[in-house]
Amino acid sequence: MPSRYIRHDNEVPGRKDFSHIQEEIRSGLERGVAKIEEMGNSKPHHTSVYVGLAGIYVMFSRLSSLEPGDARLRTNSDRTLLSLSKSSITVITSPSRASFIETPVGIACLILTSKTPDKVALASCRSIIQSAIQSVVIESSRDTWDDDGCEVLYGRAGLLYGLLRLRKNELVSVRDIELVITSIMTRGRFGASVYRDSIPNQQQSPALMWSWHGKRYLGAAHGVAGILQMLLACPLDVLNPYIPDVLRTVEWLIDCQDEDGNWPTKAPKHGKASGDENNELVQWCHGATGIVILLSTLLKLSSQKPQEFPVPIRLINKMMASIRKGASLVYRHGFLRKGVGLCHGVGGSIYALLSVLDALVLMPGDSDHRHNSVYYFQRAVHLAYLATSYEKLTDNGKMGAPDRPGSLYEGLAGMCCAWSEIAQRIAAIDVEGESSEHTNPQPLSVVNGFPGYDDL
């Protein structure tokens, strides 16, 4: 069976190479946008953020915000929004199908936070959001509980992301967010008790556990890492009662990491990694890529808000070691054969490495952390540069073509977001440090993050 990744030469670019690389990345970005424009001439069958029109709008909106003088990007963004506002979207009846990425909630959030004057579309979108919130209220009033339907791709954590996005524009209340958090945590505690009863050593169990279709996934799309990621984005005064459970679960997740730096797709049957699992997936959806983003987010939060979110130094050191192993694997195995998308392509790998450097530059102490952030930036740049050859690799069969080649999570639109962010970060490097290999690679104003995931 061929490997899931394309081997590369590990020849990490230095500062002197950035100018040439930036030219190649900008060229790849221009070609990518042109291809997506061509694809836009045929009406897409999907409207979701994941593989549909909403994801294309996310890309054009992001690129136009990074390049405010580009009239072409702004026109494309406005045109896509207009098409999106005319799409038929239905109300939400279950919080298990209420996510930003895969349901009408995402479309509603994007329209509500836009500048559209379409009052009919705005009213429809407000109804969508209210129906999603009401579905949580109705399910929470029932006496029966399970641990399903809380993941990012379709469920409650994905709804939580949408509400947090709306909250930035004061379009929902903190109470609405609190309702979803309570539902997720109640189910997570129930799921943890069920899991604890199923393993031999109950001391090696997390405080929180969820399932999706009966399987206890660990990764970002359907599992523990993605749900915790959304919880960490919540207002800390609301999250505060649950912080001990979150930290205990993060530590358990670290203990599931294998010697190569990866994680099993599903929770180990014995409570911690035994070495018997098949841990070959290194993607955002499953494996190290999504979990590295989670650990980096927690590390960043511990530096930014040490009083509100205290993390024991022992756990910080444990996270640092885990991030190093995981990020090293993401770099080595992250040039994936499935394409350039965010979910299971190199686009997701790039954002994982960027999340590490964003966390390291905020850490207190000496300059070692800042120097290490350059280490990860160079590797993110390298993967972005390698991705500019995706057309040739696809033609010769080394890289596959996704079913929706222009989409945000499977295809080119996600890669365009990653290319744009890399290009902006290179351009933002302090010109006074041009001759230095240790130039700080990222003023925080340039940070955008993984679209629809850690970009709040």
N, C-alpha and C positions, 0 to 999 in steps of 0.2 A: 504494500500500500504506500503510495507516495506521501511525503510529508505535507502537512497543512500549510507550510510556510516556504517562502523562497529564500534560500541562503544568500546572504550578502557578504561583502568583503570585510566588514567591520572597520573600514577606513574612515574614521570619524573626521569630519571636516573641521579645520581650524578657522580662526577669525579671518584669515587672509582669503579663505575660499568663499566667504559669505556673499560677496558681491556677485560672483558668477552664479552661485546657487540661487540667489534671489532673482536674478534674471530668468533662470530656468523655471523657477516656481511661478513667477508672474506670467511667463509664457504658457505654462501648463494651466494656470488659472484662466487665462484668456480663452484658451482652446476649450476648456471645460465649460465655461459660461456660454460660449458660442454653441457647443453641442446641446446644452440644456435648452437654449433658446430654440434650436431646431426641433428638439423633441416636443417643445411646447406648442408647436404648430398643430400637432395631433392631440385631440382632447384626451386627457388621462382618465383611466377607468377608476382611479382611486383618488380620494380627497385627503387622506390621513397625513399626519406629519411624518410617519414612518416611511411610506413609499409613495405618497400622493402629492397633490397640488399644495397642500398646506406646508409640506416639507420644502417644496421649491420656493414658496413665499418666505419661509424662515431663512433660506440661503440668500435670496435677493435682498431681503430686509437687512440681514447682517452685513453683507458686502457693501450695500449702499451706506450703512452707518459708518463703516470703516473708510469708505471712499466717498465722502459727502459731496464732492464736486463732480462725481461721475453721473451725468444725466441719464445715460443708458441704463445703469443699474437702478436708478430711482424710478425710471419709467417702467422697467420690468417688474419692480416691486409693486408699484401701483396697479399695473395691469393684472398681476397675479392675484392681488388682494381683491380686485373687482370680480374676477372669476370665482374666487373663493366665496365671496359674499353672496353669490347667486347659486351656490351649490345647495342641494337639499340635505338638511341635517335633522336628525330626529332626537327626541328627548331621551334622557337616560333613565333606565328603570332598575338598574342594579349597580352598586358601587364596584362590583367585580368587573364591570365593563364600562369604566368611566375615566380612563386615563387620558393624559394630554397627547401621548404619542400615537395611539391607535384608535381613538374614538372621537365623536363630534365635540367632546370637551376641548380638544386641542384647537379645532377650527374656531370654536366660540371664543376661547382665550385670545387667539391671534386677532380676531376681528374687534373684540372689545378693547384691546390695548392699541389698536391702530387709530388712524385719524379719519376713518371712513365717515362720510356724512349720511350713510344709508341707515335711516332710522328703523326701517323694517327689519333689516339684518341685525341691527343692534338689539332690538327687542327680542328677536328669535334667539339670539345668543344668550341673552340674560335668562331666558326660559330654560335653555340647555343647562346652564350652570346651576340654577335653582333646582332643577330636577335631579341633578347629580347630588347636590347637598341633601335634598329631601330623601333620596334613596338611602343615604347613610343613616339619617334619622330613623327611617322606617325599619331598617335592618337592626339597628341598635336597640330598638324597643322590643325585639323578640327575645325570648328566653334561650333559644338554641344558638350555640356558637360553634364555629370551626375555625381552622387556621388558613383557609384558602382565600384567594381573590385579593391579596394585598400587594401584589408585585407591581413593578413600574410599568411594564409594557402594556398591560390592560387594566390593572386594578387600582386599589385605593392609594397606593404610593404615587401612582401616575396622576391620579386626581389631586393629591396633595401638591404635587409640583404645579399643576395648573392653578390651584388656588393661591399658592405662594406667588406665582407670577402676577395674578390679578391683584393680590394684596399690595404689591409694589405701586400699583396705580390706585389704591384705596377703593377697589371695586368689590371686595368682599370683606367680611369682618374677621377679627381674630377668633371669634367664637366659631365661625365656620371651619377655620383651620383646626381648632381644638377638637371639634367633633370628629374629624377624620383621624387625627392623631390618636384619640381615645379608642376609636374602632380598631385601628392598626395595632395598638399596643395590647389591647384586650385579647385580640386574636393571636398576637405573638406570644403572650404569656401562656395562653391555652395550648398553643402549638408546642411550646417548649416543654410543658408538663407531659404531653403525649410522647414527645421524642425522648424525654428523660426516662420514661417508663419502658422504652423499647431498647435501651442500650445497657450493656453489662455494668459499666462503671458510671453511676449517675453523677459523680463529682465532675466528670469530664463532659458537662452539658452546658449549653448556653442559657441565658436568661430569656432569650426570645428566639422563636423559630416559626417559620411560616411554610406553607406548602402551596404548590400550584398544580392543579390536576392530580393531587395525591402524591406529588414528588417534592422533596425538600431541597430545592435548589439553593446554591450559595452565591451565584453570580449577580450581575447588575440587572439583567433584563427581567428575570423571573424570581430572583432569590433574595437572600438575606442582605447582601451588599447593596443592592439597589434600594431596598426599603430603608435601610439605615442611612443611606446617602440623602434621601428626601427628609428624613427626620432631622438630620443635622442642619438642614437648611431652614428649619422652623425657628420662630422667635424663641429665644432661650428661656424666657420666663414661662412660656407654655410647656416647653420640653423639659424643664428643670426636674419635675418629679420622676422622670423616666431616665435621666442621665446615667444613674448607676447600672440599670439594666442594659443600656446601650453600650457602655464601656465594657461590661462583663461579656457581652456578646461579641464585641470587636476582638477582645482578647482570645476568646474561644476560636474565632475565625482565623486569627493569626496562627493559633496552634494547629489548625488544619492544613497549613501550608506545607508542601513537600520540600525535599532537599533541593530540587531544581528551581524552586521559587514559585511553583504553580499551585493551584487549588483544585480539588476534585469538583466535578460539576454538581454533585449532590452531597448532602450531609453524610459523613461517614457512619456506617452502621454501628461502630464501636465508640462513637463519641468524639474521636479525634483521628487524624490521618494515620492509617496503618501501613501504607505503602502498597496496599493491594488495589487501590483505585486506579482507573485509567484517566490520567490527567493531561491529555494531549491538547485540549482546547485552550488557546491563549487569545481570547477575543474579549470585546466589551461584554457581550451577552453571557459568556461562560468563561471563567478562568481569571488569570492574573490581571488582565487589563482593567476590568471594572473594579476589582478589589483594590488595586493600587490607587485608583482615583478616590475611593472611599477613605483609605488610610491617609492619603495626602490631605484630604479635606479635613479630617479630624486633627491632623498635625497642624494645619493652618489655623483652625479654630482655637486650638490650645495656645497658639502664639498670639493671636489677635485678641482673644478674650479670656485671659488666664484666670480672672476672678470669677466671671460668670460660668466658665466651663473648665473647671480645674481637672487636669489629667495627671495622674501620678507619674513622676519621672521614670519609674520602672516601666510603665506602659509606653511612655514616649520612646524610651530606648528600644523597647521591643518592636514598636511600630517602625522605627528607623531601620532596624535590621531587616524587618520583613519587606519594607518598601525597596530597600537596596536589592534584595534577591528578586523580588517581583519585577521591578523596573528593568533589571538586567535581562531577565527572561523576555520581557515585552520587546526590548530592543533587538535581541537576537532572533526571536521567533515571531516578531510582529509584522513582518512584511508578508502578508497573508495571500494565499492563492485565490481566495474567494473574491478578491477585488479590492477596491479602494474605499469602500463605504465605512460607515461608523460602527455598525453593529458587529460585523465579522470581517472587517477589512482593515487596511493599514491606517485609515483615517482615525479609527478608535485608538490605535496604538500611539499615534502622535499625541492625541489629547491626554493619554495616560502619562506620558513623559513630561508634557507641559505641566500637568497637575503637580508632579513631584517638584519641579523647579519652583513653581509658585509657592509651594509650602516651605521649601528650604530658604528662600530669600527672606522670609518673615521670621525665621527662627532667631531668638536672641543669642548673644554670645559672640565668639570671634568670627573671623572671615571665612573659616573653613566651609560653613554651610553655603555661603554665597559662592565660593569657588566650586563647590559640588553642584550648585544649581547650573553653572555653565556646562558641567559635564553632561547633565541631562538635556540641556538645550541643544548642545551639539548633536546628540543622538536623535532628538526630535527633528532637527533640521535635516539630518541624513536620511531618515525615513521619508520625509516630505520630498526630498530631492529624488530618491529612488522611485517614488510614486509617479513622478513626471514621465516615466517610461512605461506607464501602464498600457498604453495603446499597443506598443510593440510586444509587450509581454502577453497581452491578450491574443494578439494575432498569431504568435508562435506557440500558443497553448500552455504557457507557463502560469498564466493567471486566468481565472474564469470570468465570464461575463454574467453579472447578476440578472435576475428576471426583470427587474426595473432599473435599468442601467443609469438613469438620470436622477434617481431618488436620493433623499437625504440620508436615510439609514442604510440602504443597501448599495447605493451607487455614487455617482459623481458629485452630486450636490453637497454631500457631507465632506468629500475630499476638498471641494472648492472652499468650504468654510475653514478647513484645516490649513490649506495653502495660504489663504488670505491672512490668517492669524500669524503664521510663521513669517510671512513677508512683512507684516506690520511690525512684528517684534524685532526682526533684523533691522528694519528701517529706523526703529526707535533707539537702537543702541547709541549710546553717547559717542558723538564723533570725536571727542577728545581722547577716547580710549581705543581708537581704531587700530593702533599697533599692538594692542595687548590681547593676548589669548584669554584673559580673565575678565573681560568686560562684562558688566552686569547685563544679562540678556533681556530683562523684561521690566520696564516700568509698569506698575500695576494698572495704569490707565488703559493699557493695550489688551489686558486680559479679557477674553470673552467666554472661554470655556466650551465644553462639549455641548452642542446644541440640544436643547430639550432635556438636559440631564444635570450638569453642574454649572450652568450659566446664569443662575439666579443672582 
